């Protein structure tokens, strides 16, 4: 009933077990004739609640387990991306700035050559 990985108590599993126990007790009490037809109603309702609580509990447990499996994978992807991508905006900024300066210098040299050729 507890999930050892996440360290919390899944209340939905507890509710599923309790509603199943109520259903079994209702069936036994009806069998011995103590609560008669009310036992059928209690049994049907407790069966429906057991299924509902069980589905909710299993979904919550599955999502919790999936989270514990996915987080390390995402951390590994983040680490690989950090290693392969340029560090911070400064390095990228400098590369773009250097390329822009080179283009401006090239266009100035081209204009100078065109001016010299026109003379």
Buried (B, 14 or more C-beta within 10 A) or exposed (E): EEBEEEEEEBEBBEBBBBBBEBBEBBBEBBEEEEBEEEBEEBBEBBBEBBEBBBEBBBEBBEEBEEEEEEEEEEEEEEEEEEEEEEEEEEEEEEEEEEEEEEEEEEEEEEEEEEEEEEE
